[in-house]
Amino acid sequence: HGSLEGSVSQKVLKGTEFSAIEVPAIKAAFGYKVAEQPWSPKLPGGTTAITSNATYTAQYGENAEDWATVTFLAGTHGSLEGSVSQKVLKGTEFSAIEVPAIKAAFGYKVAEQPWSPKLPGGEATISKDATYTAQYGENAEDWATVTFLAGEHGSLEGSVSQKVLKGTEFSAIEVPAIKAAFGYKVAEQPWSPK
């Protein structure tokens, strides 16, 4: 996540003090910063004598202000397959993002405009955190409408028309209450057909 400036390999006599070594400068790449403890293992103190070969590796941490997170949400009528959250460097082209596949639940289909807000196109770059939510529409062939009619001598209280997914158990449907008109009562078999 960076580079070194200066001599990266030095041959010295055993017993040389570490302070005599020219330590290269660490240059962090975009999106990173030099870690609080910049070398692993930690560099020895100034008068420590060098007694054997040693390798030190520069350490980096993310520079949070250079990163953005792109998040994809499934919405209410389906699921997503693939990575739903991706952390990228600001300036990354959106085309480099792996957009998850939308899988619509039974009764629904992926909307013509599948994401809200609309996904950036072309060479648009990411400059800040963003969240996109999958969009769905009803798949008409998977739905049925159950309608209740009051008949001639009464009225209904409650929902008289309900759209449900085909295969829904009738017990899940809210049947409206029948209110008989004055002079009438609800029949022993209240609905036709049964």
C-alpha positions in Angstrom: 0.0 0.0 0.0 2.9 2.3 -0.6 6.5 2.6 -1.5 9.9 3.4 -0.1 12.3 6.3 -1.0 15.9 5.8 -0.3 18.2 2.8 0.0 16.1 -0.3 0.7 19.1 -2.7 1.3 22.3 -1.9 3.1 25.3 -4.1 3.8 27.0 -3.2 7.1 29.5 -4.7 9.4 28.2 -6.6 12.4 28.4 -4.4 15.4 27.4 -1.3 13.5 25.0 0.9 15.5 21.5 1.0 14.0 21.7 4.8 14.1 24.2 4.6 11.3 21.6 3.0 9.0 19.8 5.2 6.5 16.2 4.3 7.0 14.2 4.9 3.8 11.1 7.2 3.8 7.7 5.5 3.7 5.3 7.0 1.1 1.7 5.7 1.5 -0.4 5.2 -1.6 -3.7 7.0 -2.0 -6.2 5.6 0.5 -3.6 4.7 3.0 -1.4 6.4 5.6 1.8 5.2 7.4 0.8 3.3 10.5 1.4 4.6 13.9 4.1 1.9 14.3 5.6 2.3 10.8 7.9 -0.8 10.7 7.4 -4.4 11.5 9.3 -5.5 13.5 9.8 -2.2 15.3 13.1 -0.6 14.4 15.8 -0.9 17.1 16.9 2.1 19.1 19.8 4.3 18.0 22.9 2.7 19.6 21.6 -0.9 19.3 24.3 -3.0 17.5 23.4 -4.9 14.4 24.3 -8.6 14.9 22.6 -10.4 12.0 20.6 -9.9 8.8 17.3 -8.1 9.4 14.3 -7.3 7.2 11.8 -4.5 8.2 8.4 -4.1 6.4 6.6 -0.8 6.2 3.2 -0.8 7.8 0.1 1.1 6.6 -3.5 1.8 7.7 -6.4 3.0 5.7 -7.0 6.7 5.4 -10.7 6.7 6.1 -11.4 10.0 4.2 -10.2 8.4 0.9 -12.7 5.5 1.0 -16.4 5.2 0.3 -18.8 2.3 0.9 -21.4 1.3 -1.8 -24.2 -0.7 -0.2 -27.0 -2.6 -1.9 -30.3 -3.4 -0.1 -32.7 -6.2 -1.2 -35.9 -4.2 -0.6 -39.1 -5.8 0.6 -40.0 -8.3 -2.1 -36.8 -10.2 -2.9 -33.2 -11.0 -2.1 -29.7 -10.3 -3.4 -27.0 -12.7 -4.5 -23.5 -11.4 -4.4 -21.6 -8.8 -2.4 -24.0 -6.3 -0.8 -21.4 -3.9 0.6 -18.2 -2.8 -1.1 -15.6 -0.5 0.3 -13.7 1.3 -2.5 -11.3 4.2 -3.0 -13.0 7.4 -3.9 -12.5 8.1 -7.5 -13.1 4.4 -8.5 -15.3 4.1 -11.5 -18.7 2.7 -10.7 -18.3 0.1 -13.5 -15.7 -1.5 -11.2 -18.3 -2.3 -8.6 -19.8 -5.8 -8.6 -23.5 -5.2 -8.5 -25.4 -8.1 -6.8 -28.1 -10.0 -8.7 -31.7 -9.2 -7.7 -33.9 -12.3 -7.1 -37.6 -11.4 -6.9 -39.8 -13.3 -4.5 -42.9 -15.2 -5.7 -45.5 -12.8 -6.9 -43.0 -10.1 -7.9 -40.6 -9.3 -10.7 -37.6 -7.0 -10.9 -38.8 -3.6 -11.8 -37.9 -2.0 -15.2 -35.7 0.4 -13.3 -34.1 -2.2 -10.9 -32.4 0.2 -8.4 -33.3 3.3 -6.5 -31.6 5.6 -7.0 -30.7 4.6 -10.5 -27.1 3.2 -10.7 -24.6 5.6 -12.2 -23.6 4.8 -15.8 -20.7 5.4 -18.1 -17.5 6.4 -16.4 -19.1 7.9 -13.3 -16.8 7.8 -10.3 -17.6 7.2 -6.7 -17.1 10.2 -4.5 -19.0 9.3 -1.3 -20.9 6.5 0.5 -24.0 5.4 -1.5 -26.9 3.0 -0.9 -29.0 1.5 -3.7 -32.3 -0.4 -3.0 -33.7 -3.1 -5.3 -37.1 -2.3 -6.9 -39.9 -4.7 -7.7 -43.3 -4.8 -9.4 -46.1 -7.3 -9.0 -46.0 -10.3 -11.4 -49.8 -10.2 -12.2 -50.0 -13.9 -13.2 -49.1 -14.9 -9.6 -51.9 -12.9 -8.0 -55.7 -13.5 -7.5 -58.4 -11.1 -6.3 -60.9 -12.4 -3.7 -64.1 -10.3 -3.7 -67.0 -10.4 -1.2 -70.4 -9.0 -2.3 -73.1 -7.9 0.3 -76.1 -9.3 -1.6 -79.5 -7.7 -1.6 -80.5 -7.6 2.1 -77.4 -6.4 4.0 -74.0 -4.8 4.0 -70.4 -5.8 4.7 -67.9 -4.3 7.2 -64.3 -4.7 6.4 -62.3 -5.2 3.2 -64.5 -6.4 0.4 -61.7 -7.0 -2.1 -58.3 -8.5 -1.4 -55.4 -9.2 -3.7 -53.5 -12.3 -2.6 -50.8 -14.5 -4.0 -52.1 -17.6 -5.7 -51.7 -20.5 -3.3 -52.5 -18.4 -0.2 -54.5 -20.4 2.3 -58.1 -19.0 2.6 -57.7 -18.8 6.4 -55.2 -16.0 5.8 -57.9 -13.8 4.1 -59.8 -11.4 6.2 -63.4 -12.1 5.7 -65.7 -9.0 6.1 -68.5 -9.1 8.7 -72.0 -9.5 7.3 -74.6 -7.0 8.6 -78.2 -8.0 7.8 -80.7 -5.3 6.9 -83.6 -4.7 9.2 -86.0 -7.6 8.9 -83.4 -10.1 7.8 -80.8 -12.3 9.4 -77.6 -13.8 8.2 -78.3 -17.2 6.6 -77.0 -20.4 8.1 -74.7 -20.7 5.1 -73.6 -17.1 5.0 -71.6 -17.1 1.7 -72.3 -18.4 -1.8 -70.3 -20.2 -3.0 -69.2 -21.8 0.3 
